[in-house]
């Protein structure tokens, strides 16, 4: 469920939709308690891979822009 929330948070924060075709094709949901652990693990790793792949293919990495913004806010006033 956490990975689903991370995806939703990212999409709202950036306004970009993350394509999760492979995850969707698994027909898995975090609330499917009747599915085995292996199926949940595969879905979790697939979703994580799709999120990371999307972020890596951005023109400007979020970490870079966040780091610049955070360091500017943290810099002492002169």
Residue, then its C-alpha position, 0 to 999 in steps of 0.5 A: x500500500x505504501x508504494x501506491x501512496x508514493x506513486x499517488x504523492x509523486x503524481x500529485x506533486x509533479x502533475x505527471x502520471x506514472x505509467x504502470x502497465x506491467x503492474x496493472x497487468x499483474x491484476x494485483x492489489x495490496x488488499x488481495x489477502x488471498x494471493x500468495x506472498x510471491x505474487x505480492x512481492x512480484x507486484x511490489x518490485x514491478x511497481x517500484x521499478x516502474x516508479x524509479x524508471x519514470x523518475x530516471x527518465x525525467x529531464x531534470x532529476x527531482x533530487x537535484x532540483x530539491x537539493x538546490x531548493x533545500x540548500x537555498x532555504x537552509x543558507x544563512x541570510x547575509 
